[in-house]
Amino acid sequence: MSEKQEDAAVPAIQQALLRAPPGEAQLLMGWVRGLRDIAQSELRGRRKLAAQLALLRDSKAAWPLVKVIGRALKIVAWDARSWKLRLGVMAVVATFVAVGNAGACIVPLEGGIGLPLWVLVGSGGVLVGLLADLIQKKTKKPRTY
């Protein structure tokens, strides 16, 4: 099995935790143990919530937790995607930054549809990626006579 296939089999949060520096992993492990202790304690309701928040603050695990969640989101939203989808996402973001939420109107068969420009350009970006893949596949095939 290739490395990419092995990565796909491991959930994103586990991959993000494996990429965390050892110091952050230890902080998070201590925080999780504290959460388990609070969950098994006799505290109820708001006191349990207050204890969990105090543990998060005191253990200094908030920032490492945010970083691990960010890594997991990057894995899911970017690393695990094809280059075609990445091209579409880049087109959406660039268009949204350039023109904001400006719209365009499409009128097929006398029925008008208003769409934000970033939707149109983003789908066009994916289309360009698909066309490039099709052309590349076609040129790779050897000709038989």
C-alpha positions as a LaTeX table, in Angstrom:
\begin{tabular}{lrrr}
\hline
Residue & $x$ (\AA) & $y$ (\AA) & $z$ (\AA) \\
\hline
Met1 & 0.00 & 0.00 & 0.00 \\
Ser2 & 1.38 & 3.42 & $-0.91$ \\
Glu3 & 1.96 & 6.20 & 1.62 \\
Lys4 & $-0.93$ & 8.22 & 0.16 \\
Gln5 & $-3.31$ & 5.26 & 0.51 \\
Glu6 & $-2.17$ & 4.70 & 4.11 \\
Asp7 & $-2.77$ & 8.39 & 4.88 \\
Ala8 & $-6.27$ & 8.16 & 3.44 \\
Ala9 & $-7.06$ & 5.25 & 5.75 \\
Val10 & $-6.10$ & 7.21 & 8.89 \\
Pro11 & $-8.65$ & 9.80 & 10.05 \\
Ala12 & $-7.56$ & 13.43 & 9.67 \\
Ile13 & $-7.49$ & 14.14 & 13.40 \\
Gln14 & $-5.09$ & 11.24 & 13.96 \\
Gln15 & $-2.85$ & 12.48 & 11.16 \\
Ala16 & $-2.89$ & 15.96 & 12.70 \\
Leu17 & $-1.97$ & 14.55 & 16.11 \\
Leu18 & 0.86 & 12.52 & 14.59 \\
Arg19 & 2.24 & 15.70 & 12.99 \\
Ala20 & 2.11 & 17.62 & 16.30 \\
Pro21 & 5.43 & 18.34 & 18.03 \\
Pro22 & 6.09 & 16.12 & 21.09 \\
Gly23 & 5.64 & 19.00 & 23.55 \\
Glu24 & 2.20 & 19.84 & 22.20 \\
Ala25 & 1.21 & 16.19 & 22.16 \\
Gln26 & 2.17 & 15.88 & 25.85 \\
Leu27 & 0.14 & 18.98 & 26.74 \\
Leu28 & $-2.87$ & 17.59 & 24.93 \\
Met29 & $-2.46$ & 14.18 & 26.56 \\
Gly30 & $-2.41$ & 15.77 & 30.02 \\
Trp31 & $-5.49$ & 17.80 & 29.15 \\
Val32 & $-7.36$ & 14.70 & 27.92 \\
Arg33 & $-6.48$ & 12.83 & 31.13 \\
Gly34 & $-7.80$ & 15.76 & 33.15 \\
Leu35 & $-11.01$ & 15.78 & 31.10 \\
Arg36 & $-11.45$ & 12.08 & 31.80 \\
Asp37 & $-10.98$ & 12.68 & 35.52 \\
Ile38 & $-13.55$ & 15.50 & 35.48 \\
Ala39 & $-16.00$ & 13.32 & 33.54 \\
Gln40 & $-15.69$ & 10.58 & 36.16 \\
Ser41 & $-16.00$ & 13.01 & 39.08 \\
Glu42 & $-19.10$ & 13.76 & 41.13 \\
Leu43 & $-19.42$ & 17.29 & 39.70 \\
Arg44 & $-22.66$ & 18.16 & 37.91 \\
Gly45 & $-23.84$ & 20.75 & 35.40 \\
Arg46 & $-22.21$ & 24.15 & 35.50 \\
Arg47 & $-19.56$ & 23.11 & 37.99 \\
Lys48 & $-18.37$ & 20.38 & 35.65 \\
Leu49 & $-18.27$ & 22.85 & 32.74 \\
Ala50 & $-16.39$ & 25.38 & 34.88 \\
Ala51 & $-13.87$ & 22.69 & 35.87 \\
Gln52 & $-13.34$ & 21.72 & 32.23 \\
Leu53 & $-12.77$ & 25.33 & 31.17 \\
Ala54 & $-10.41$ & 25.91 & 34.10 \\
Leu55 & $-8.48$ & 22.80 & 33.13 \\
Leu56 & $-8.19$ & 24.03 & 29.54 \\
Arg57 & $-6.90$ & 27.40 & 30.77 \\
Asp58 & $-4.53$ & 26.00 & 33.40 \\
Ser59 & $-3.07$ & 23.22 & 31.27 \\
Lys60 & $-2.17$ & 25.68 & 28.47 \\
Ala61 & $-3.68$ & 23.22 & 25.98 \\
Ala62 & $-5.96$ & 25.69 & 24.19 \\
Trp63 & $-3.44$ & 26.85 & 21.57 \\
Pro64 & $-2.10$ & 23.33 & 20.80 \\
Leu65 & $-5.73$ & 22.17 & 20.47 \\
Val66 & $-6.51$ & 24.97 & 18.01 \\
Lys67 & $-3.37$ & 24.09 & 16.02 \\
Val68 & $-4.28$ & 20.38 & 15.86 \\
Ile69 & $-7.83$ & 21.21 & 14.74 \\
Gly70 & $-6.39$ & 23.57 & 12.12 \\
Arg71 & $-4.05$ & 20.85 & 10.84 \\
Ala72 & $-6.96$ & 18.40 & 10.65 \\
Leu73 & $-9.06$ & 20.90 & 8.69 \\
Lys74 & $-6.15$ & 21.49 & 6.31 \\
Ile75 & $-5.81$ & 17.74 & 5.76 \\
Val76 & $-9.53$ & 17.35 & 5.05 \\
Ala77 & $-10.03$ & 20.52 & 3.02 \\
Trp78 & $-6.74$ & 20.73 & 1.12 \\
Asp79 & $-4.29$ & 17.83 & 1.39 \\
Ala80 & $-6.85$ & 15.13 & 0.63 \\
Arg81 & $-8.18$ & 16.93 & $-2.46$ \\
Ser82 & $-7.20$ & 16.59 & $-6.09$ \\
Trp83 & $-5.41$ & 19.40 & $-7.85$ \\
Lys84 & $-8.58$ & 20.06 & $-9.87$ \\
Leu85 & $-10.53$ & 20.84 & $-6.75$ \\
Arg86 & $-7.65$ & 22.91 & $-5.38$ \\
Leu87 & $-7.68$ & 24.93 & $-8.61$ \\
Gly88 & $-11.40$ & 25.53 & $-8.19$ \\
Val89 & $-10.99$ & 26.59 & $-4.56$ \\
Met90 & $-8.19$ & 28.98 & $-5.49$ \\
Ala91 & $-10.39$ & 30.48 & $-8.22$ \\
Val92 & $-13.28$ & 30.91 & $-5.78$ \\
Val93 & $-11.11$ & 32.62 & $-3.17$ \\
Ala94 & $-9.33$ & 34.87 & $-5.69$ \\
Thr95 & $-12.61$ & 35.95 & $-7.28$ \\
Phe96 & $-14.28$ & 36.58 & $-3.94$ \\
Val97 & $-11.32$ & 38.71 & $-2.85$ \\
Ala98 & $-11.27$ & 40.61 & $-6.15$ \\
Val99 & $-14.98$ & 41.36 & $-6.66$ \\
Gly100 & $-16.63$ & 40.51 & $-3.36$ \\
Asn101 & $-20.12$ & 39.12 & $-3.58$ \\
Ala102 & $-20.95$ & 40.75 & $-6.92$ \\
Gly103 & $-23.40$ & 38.79 & $-8.99$ \\
Ala104 & $-23.98$ & 37.73 & $-12.54$ \\
Cys105 & $-27.23$ & 36.80 & $-14.18$ \\
Ile106 & $-27.64$ & 33.79 & $-16.45$ \\
Val107 & $-30.73$ & 33.69 & $-18.64$ \\
Pro108 & $-31.17$ & 30.20 & $-20.12$ \\
Leu109 & $-34.46$ & 29.73 & $-21.96$ \\
Glu110 & $-36.04$ & 32.91 & $-20.58$ \\
Gly111 & $-35.58$ & 31.94 & $-16.93$ \\
Gly112 & $-33.13$ & 34.23 & $-15.15$ \\
Ile113 & $-30.81$ & 32.85 & $-12.47$ \\
Gly114 & $-28.64$ & 35.15 & $-10.37$ \\
Leu115 & $-25.35$ & 33.69 & $-9.18$ \\
Pro116 & $-22.40$ & 35.18 & $-7.32$ \\
Leu117 & $-19.38$ & 35.56 & $-9.57$ \\
Trp118 & $-17.20$ & 33.47 & $-7.27$ \\
Val119 & $-19.49$ & 30.47 & $-7.91$ \\
Leu120 & $-19.19$ & 30.88 & $-11.68$ \\
Val121 & $-15.42$ & 31.40 & $-11.68$ \\
Gly122 & $-14.84$ & 28.58 & $-9.17$ \\
Ser123 & $-16.76$ & 26.08 & $-11.25$ \\
Gly124 & $-14.83$ & 27.32 & $-14.27$ \\
Gly125 & $-11.58$ & 26.64 & $-12.41$ \\
Val126 & $-12.62$ & 23.06 & $-11.78$ \\
Leu127 & $-13.64$ & 22.73 & $-15.43$ \\
Val128 & $-10.20$ & 23.91 & $-16.55$ \\
Gly129 & $-8.60$ & 21.27 & $-14.32$ \\
Leu130 & $-10.85$ & 18.54 & $-15.72$ \\
Leu131 & $-10.07$ & 19.57 & $-19.30$ \\
Ala132 & $-6.34$ & 19.56 & $-18.58$ \\
Asp133 & $-6.60$ & 16.04 & $-17.12$ \\
Leu134 & $-8.56$ & 14.78 & $-20.13$ \\
Ile135 & $-6.04$ & 16.25 & $-22.57$ \\
Gln136 & $-3.17$ & 14.78 & $-20.59$ \\
Lys137 & $-4.76$ & 11.31 & $-20.57$ \\
Lys138 & $-5.43$ & 11.52 & $-24.28$ \\
Thr139 & $-1.83$ & 12.46 & $-25.13$ \\
Lys140 & $-0.43$ & 9.65 & $-22.95$ \\
Lys141 & $-2.23$ & 6.90 & $-24.84$ \\
Pro142 & $-0.07$ & 5.43 & $-27.61$ \\
Arg143 & $-1.58$ & 5.41 & $-31.07$ \\
Thr144 & $-2.30$ & 2.06 & $-32.67$ \\
Tyr145 & $-2.59$ & 1.72 & $-36.43$ \\
\hline
\end{tabular}
